[in-house]
């Protein structure tokens, strides 16, 4: 049996490396007589690379070759990845991808194409990199009714926030450090503005609740506005700030409430100790309770490990489809942002009397040498819509950050 790789960047080259390094073990696990890499699709050439002879810029070589049964897509983005993946599925080839943008935006169409052609479309590496999460959700936790999934899904932002807490760095310095170390791109927008985490929580929500959640169906907030002062208050409260993506079933499962934003997490939480570039995903089930999956959410070999595991799974299920996926969601399935409910951390210059008149009883947080006239507090449970209205009556609101209960 032959495999092709589309995209020979960090992850694609890692897949080739793992296939070669662990070849005998992978073939044995695949239950096939052989499993060989035949093509690598890329517009670039790679002089001196061990796989130089396999590189081609002609997609049709892969598409038309009946010996290629499994195609790995590590190109990234939607174009031309979507067209290529769809063509491969329609040609009767199983496809494995690490492309979270593709799965979040086009997953339902690609899963339907896989079903129609009795092949598989697998994407374990699209959410947690090297962290196993998709198989546990669809297999190990299948006896549970999952009520919520949440996590620290982006290693770049987690590294930046860890530096802000551990070293007292401000956002810009921590970001520059992350870029120098290769954790952040020159344009870090997808990470620090929450776009990457948004795509990942959509995939997790699709799997956990069985209905499609589109990335544009809720607002996404990144970490650019987190300050040293916010960090001081979080530490005084006994917690940390993390970029948290969450999806929760509400109204008896008729709706889902989705949020991607910075959040205060109690120091006692299993998520609070997740530092540096590590990620963690919490799944809350009605039988198990909370289960947390922890590890490296990105990186060449950790991500390649998850991709190759999917390749093995495709090989083991040749001619048989793994039955999982989700359906299109009805209008209004994702609750409007204003209906998101929780507690919130607020910093403002209003008086105690004004705060009490607006919010009632709140939990105040005190730090040494606070900015003049500033008050910081945790609100009672409130919808985001009501919170925004109440904040309009306060004087100079400087920060509003949600507070989690996990």
C-alpha positions in Angstrom: 0.0 0.0 0.0 1.2 3.5 -0.8 0.8 6.9 0.9 1.2 10.4 -0.4 1.9 13.6 1.5 0.5 17.0 0.2 2.6 19.8 1.8 6.2 19.3 2.9 6.5 21.9 5.6 7.1 21.3 9.3 4.3 18.8 9.8 4.6 17.1 6.4 8.3 16.5 6.7 7.7 15.3 10.2 5.2 12.7 8.9 7.8 11.5 6.4 10.3 11.3 9.2 8.0 9.3 11.5 7.0 6.9 8.6 10.7 6.2 8.0 11.9 6.1 11.6 9.2 3.7 12.8 8.5 1.9 9.5 8.5 -1.7 10.7 6.4 -0.9 13.7 3.9 1.2 11.6 3.5 -1.5 9.0 2.9 -4.1 11.7 0.2 -1.9 13.4 -1.4 -1.1 10.0 -2.2 -4.9 9.4 -0.9 -4.4 5.9 2.0 -6.2 4.1 3.7 -2.8 3.4 3.1 0.9 3.8 5.3 3.1 1.7 5.6 6.8 0.9 5.3 7.3 -2.9 4.7 11.0 -3.5 5.3 14.3 -1.8 3.3 17.2 -3.3 5.0 20.6 -3.0 5.7 23.5 -5.3 9.2 23.8 -3.9 12.2 21.5 -4.5 14.3 20.1 -1.7 17.9 19.5 -2.9 19.7 17.0 -0.7 16.6 15.9 1.2 16.3 12.2 1.8 12.9 12.2 0.0 13.9 14.5 -2.8 13.1 11.9 -5.5 9.5 11.6 -4.3 8.7 15.3 -4.6 6.3 16.4 -7.4 4.3 19.5 -8.2 1.7 17.6 -10.1 -1.4 16.8 -8.0 -2.8 14.6 -10.7 0.0 12.0 -10.2 -1.5 11.4 -6.7 -5.1 11.6 -7.8 -4.7 9.2 -10.7 -2.5 6.6 -9.1 -4.6 3.6 -7.9 -1.8 2.3 -5.7 -2.1 5.4 -3.5 -4.8 4.5 -1.0 -4.1 7.1 1.8 -3.3 10.8 1.3 -1.9 13.1 4.1 -2.9 16.8 3.8 -0.5 19.1 5.6 -0.7 22.1 3.3 -2.8 24.3 5.6 -5.5 26.8 4.6 -8.5 26.2 2.5 -7.2 26.7 -1.0 -6.2 24.5 -2.7 -6.4 22.0 0.3 -10.2 21.7 0.2 -10.4 21.0 -3.6 -7.5 18.5 -3.4 -8.9 16.7 -0.4 -12.4 16.5 -1.9 -11.0 15.1 -5.1 -9.0 12.5 -3.3 -12.1 11.3 -1.3 -14.2 11.2 -4.5 -11.4 9.1 -6.1 -11.8 6.5 -3.3 -8.7 7.5 -1.3 -8.8 8.0 2.5 -7.5 11.4 3.7 -5.7 12.3 6.9 -5.2 16.0 7.8 -3.8 18.3 10.5 -5.5 21.3 9.0 -7.9 22.8 11.6 -9.1 25.6 9.3 -10.2 23.0 6.7 -12.0 20.7 9.3 -13.7 23.7 11.0 -14.9 25.2 7.8 -15.5 22.2 5.5 -15.6 19.2 7.8 -19.2 18.3 7.3 -18.9 18.3 3.5 -15.7 16.2 3.6 -17.1 13.7 6.0 -20.1 13.3 3.7 -17.8 12.8 0.7 -15.9 10.1 2.7 -19.2 8.4 3.6 -20.4 8.4 -0.1 -17.1 6.8 -1.2 -16.7 4.3 1.7 -13.4 5.9 2.7 -12.2 7.7 5.8 -11.5 11.4 6.5 -9.5 11.6 9.8 -8.1 14.6 11.6 -6.8 13.7 15.1 -3.9 16.2 14.7 -6.2 19.2 13.8 -7.1 20.0 17.5 -4.5 19.0 20.0 -1.5 18.4 17.8 0.1 15.4 19.5 -2.6 15.2 22.3 -5.1 12.4 21.7 -8.5 13.9 22.0 -10.7 13.0 19.0 -10.6 9.3 19.4 -11.2 9.6 23.2 -14.3 11.7 22.5 -15.8 9.4 19.9 -14.8 6.1 21.4 -13.6 6.1 25.1 -16.2 8.7 26.3 -19.1 7.5 24.1 -21.0 6.2 27.1 -21.1 9.7 28.5 -23.4 12.5 27.6 -20.8 15.3 27.2 -22.1 18.6 28.7 -19.0 20.8 28.2 -15.6 20.9 26.5 -13.0 23.6 27.2 -9.4 24.0 27.0 -6.1 25.8 26.5 -5.9 25.1 22.8 -3.0 27.4 21.6 0.6 27.0 22.7 1.7 30.4 21.6 -0.7 32.4 23.7 -0.2 30.0 26.6 3.6 30.7 26.4 3.0 34.4 26.3 0.7 34.4 29.3 3.0 32.1 31.2 5.9 34.6 30.7 3.6 37.4 31.8 2.9 35.6 35.1 6.3 33.9 35.8 8.6 36.7 34.7 6.4 39.9 34.9 6.8 40.5 31.2 4.3 42.7 29.4 2.5 41.4 26.3 4.7 42.9 23.7 7.9 41.6 25.2 6.5 38.1 25.8 5.3 38.1 22.2 8.7 39.1 20.8 10.3 36.4 22.9 7.8 33.8 21.5 8.7 34.9 18.0 12.4 34.7 18.6 12.0 31.1 19.9 9.8 30.2 16.9 6.6 29.7 18.9 4.9 32.6 17.2 4.8 33.6 13.5 6.0 37.0 12.2 2.3 37.7 11.9 0.9 36.2 15.1 -2.7 37.2 14.6 -4.1 33.7 14.2 -2.7 32.9 17.6 -3.0 36.0 19.8 -6.4 37.0 18.4 -7.9 33.7 19.2 -8.5 32.5 15.6 -6.6 29.3 16.0 -8.4 28.4 19.2 -11.7 29.3 17.6 -11.3 26.7 14.8 -10.3 24.1 17.3 -13.2 24.6 19.7 -15.6 24.4 16.7 -14.3 20.9 15.8 -14.5 19.8 19.5 -18.1 21.1 19.7 -19.1 19.4 16.5 -17.8 16.1 17.8 -19.1 16.4 21.4 -22.6 17.6 20.5 -23.1 16.3 17.0 -24.1 19.5 15.3 -22.0 21.9 13.3 -20.6 25.0 15.0 -19.2 27.5 12.4 -16.3 29.8 13.3 -18.2 32.9 12.4 -21.2 32.0 14.6 -19.8 33.6 17.8 -17.3 36.3 18.7 -13.6 35.5 19.4 -11.4 37.6 21.7 -7.6 37.3 22.0 -5.0 38.3 24.6 -3.6 41.6 23.2 -5.3 43.7 25.9 -4.1 41.7 28.9 -1.9 43.9 31.0 0.6 43.5 33.9 -2.1 45.0 36.2 -4.6 42.3 35.2 -1.9 39.7 36.0 -1.4 41.3 39.5 -5.1 41.1 40.3 -5.4 37.5 39.0 -2.5 36.5 41.3 -4.1 38.3 44.3 -7.3 36.4 43.5 -5.4 33.2 43.6 -5.4 32.3 40.0 -4.0 32.8 36.5 -5.2 34.1 33.1 -5.4 31.8 30.2 -6.9 32.0 26.7 -9.8 29.5 27.1 -12.0 28.2 24.4 -15.2 26.5 25.6 -18.5 25.0 24.3 -21.3 24.1 26.7 -24.6 22.4 26.0 -27.5 24.5 27.3 -31.3 24.4 27.2 -31.4 20.6 27.5 -28.9 20.3 24.6 -31.1 22.3 22.2 -28.4 25.0 22.1 -24.7 25.4 22.6 -22.9 28.4 24.2 -19.4 28.9 22.7 -16.7 31.3 23.8 -13.1 32.0 23.0 -11.5 34.7 25.3 -9.1 35.3 28.1 -10.3 33.9 31.4 -9.4 33.9 35.1 -8.8 30.3 36.3 -8.5 29.4 39.9 -5.1 28.2 41.0 -6.8 24.9 42.1 -8.0 24.1 38.6 -6.4 21.4 36.6 -5.9 23.9 33.8 -4.1 26.5 35.9 -0.8 24.6 36.0 -0.7 24.2 32.2 2.3 26.4 31.3 4.6 27.2 28.4 3.6 25.8 25.0 1.6 23.0 26.5 -2.1 22.6 25.9 -4.9 20.9 27.9 -8.4 20.0 27.0 -11.1 19.3 29.6 -14.1 17.2 28.7 -17.0 17.2 31.2 -19.3 14.1 31.0 -22.4 13.2 33.0 -20.9 9.8 34.1 -17.2 10.4 34.2 -17.1 14.0 35.4 -14.1 15.9 34.3 -11.3 14.4 32.2 -8.3 16.4 31.2 -6.0 15.6 28.2 -2.6 17.3 28.4 0.5 17.5 26.2 2.2 19.4 23.4 -0.4 20.9 21.2 1.9 21.6 18.3 5.4 20.9 17.0 6.8 18.8 14.2 7.0 15.3 15.7 4.2 15.5 18.2 1.8 16.6 15.4 3.3 14.1 13.0 2.8 11.3 15.5 -1.0 12.0 15.6 -1.1 12.2 11.8 0.6 8.9 11.3 -1.7 7.3 13.9 -4.6 8.3 11.6 -2.7 6.8 8.6 -2.5 3.5 10.5 -6.2 3.7 11.4 -7.0 4.3 7.7 -4.9 1.3 6.7 -6.6 -0.9 9.3 -10.0 0.2 8.0 -9.3 -0.1 4.3 -12.7 -0.6 2.6 -14.5 0.1 5.8 -15.6 3.5 7.0 -15.3 4.7 10.6 -18.8 6.0 11.4 -18.5 9.4 13.1 -19.2 13.0 12.3 -21.9 15.6 12.8 -24.9 17.2 11.0 -25.8 20.7 10.0 -27.2 22.7 12.9 -30.5 24.5 12.9 -30.8 28.3 12.8 -30.1 29.7 16.3 -28.3 26.6 17.6 -25.3 28.7 18.8 -26.5 31.1 21.4 -25.9 34.8 20.7 -22.9 36.2 22.6 -25.1 38.4 24.7 -26.7 35.2 26.2 -23.3 33.8 27.4 -23.6 33.5 31.1 -20.9 33.5 33.8 -19.0 35.5 36.3 -16.7 38.3 35.2 -13.6 40.2 36.5 -14.0 44.0 36.1 -11.6 46.8 36.7 -13.0 50.4 36.8 -12.7 53.8 38.5 -16.3 53.8 40.0 -17.0 54.2 43.7 -18.0 51.3 46.0 -21.5 52.7 46.1 -21.8 52.9 42.3 -20.6 49.3 42.0 -23.0 48.1 44.6 -25.9 49.9 43.0 -25.1 48.4 39.6 -24.1 44.8 40.5 -25.3 44.2 44.0 -22.9 42.0 46.1 -19.5 41.5 44.4 -16.2 39.9 45.4 -13.5 42.6 45.6 -9.9 41.9 44.8 -7.1 44.0 46.4 -3.5 44.5 45.3 -0.6 46.5 46.7 -0.4 50.0 45.3 -3.4 49.8 43.0 -3.9 52.6 40.4 -5.6 55.6 41.9 -9.4 55.3 42.3 -9.4 51.9 40.8 -11.6 49.0 42.0 -11.5 45.4 40.9 -14.1 42.8 41.5 -15.8 39.6 40.4 -19.4 39.9 39.4 -22.2 37.5 40.4 -23.5 35.2 37.6 -24.7 37.4 34.7 -25.3 37.3 31.0 -22.8 39.1 28.8 -25.5 41.3 27.5 -26.5 42.5 30.9 -22.8 42.9 31.9 -22.2 45.2 28.9 -25.2 47.3 29.8 -24.1 47.6 33.5 -20.5 48.4 32.5 -21.8 51.4 30.5 -22.9 53.0 33.7 -19.5 52.6 35.4 -16.6 55.1 35.2 -13.7 54.1 33.0 -13.9 50.4 32.7 -10.3 49.2 32.1 -10.7 45.4 31.9 -13.5 42.8 31.6 -12.4 39.2 31.7 -14.6 36.1 32.2 -14.1 33.8 35.2 -14.3 30.0 34.7 -15.7 27.3 37.0 -13.1 24.7 36.1 
